[in-house]
Amino acid sequence: MKFFIIKFLYCFGKIINYKKKQNLRIIMMHNLNKNNFKTLEKNLIFLKKKYNFINPRDINHKLPNKNNILLTFDDGFKNNFIFAKKVLKKINVKAVFFILTDFVASKRKMDKIEILRNIFPQKKNLNLIKHEPMTWSNLNELLNMGHMIGIHGKSHKRLSSIRNSKELKNEIISPKRIVKKKLSLDCNYFAFPFGTCGSINKKSMRLIKLNYKYIFSGIRGDNKKIKKKQLFFRDNIDDSYDRKIIDFFINGYGDFLYRKARNQILTMFSRN
């Protein structure tokens, strides 16, 4: 029903010729199904015809024109790495891969399952084969391919629920040191777990702001006046979405539904 409404609104917008130039839309993706690689490739090629895919390193530079897109992946799944090698390299698109350092470092099955429970708190049956994490070697290869590595926390804990200051610092700051040691990278990109207003508070926002240059939420919206900006909105896009649904979100047709959430997170950010 939700997607039917989205498609209806999209078609209605096309009929009345409603167009709104976007400054920068950031796509947020997670675990990928290998069976959807070809469809996702076609969708990205479709978007490349209409939008300018930017390099993550240019996020705070003066953008060349309107309708820019940045591609990001959360959680650090192995299938993201495979997709980067098979598809992103071929179509020349660079992305930010936000990782969980405990997930990358996990060796035992139970350690991986524990992280997956943090990522998918509602799921009961977790398939490790479909949710295998990347390795440090994979991440180093991504860097060599021109992609960027970002931090998504140490173990995907909901930051707003952490009361202990030492634990909170460990979840936010320690991954930066680990990435520096493992990849020789001074990481300045942080996407807070779950990405909602309820998943972060003033205390955790302050810590992130002090230790990272760029902060990414999971709230939909355009990123206007990108110059010297530190907080960014992102559009969650599932790899099974068709072009109409993707176009609906990227065109900003649904942004009005998230206005309150954007204002809340901007207020929290500005007060720190």
ABEGO torsion letter per residue (X at the ends): XAAAAAAAAAAAAAAAGBBBBBABBBBBBBBBBAAAAAAAAAAAAAAAAABBBBBAAAAABBBABBGBBBBBBBGGBAAAAAAAAAAAAAAGBBBBBBBBAAAAABABAAAAAAAAAAABAABABBBAAAABBBBAAAAAAAAAAGBBBBBAEAAGBBAAABABAAAAAAAAAAAAAAAAAAAGBBBABBBBBGGBAAABBAAAAAAAAAABABBBBABBEBBBGABGBABBBBBBBBAABBAAAAAAAAAGAAAAAAAAAAAAAAAAAAAX
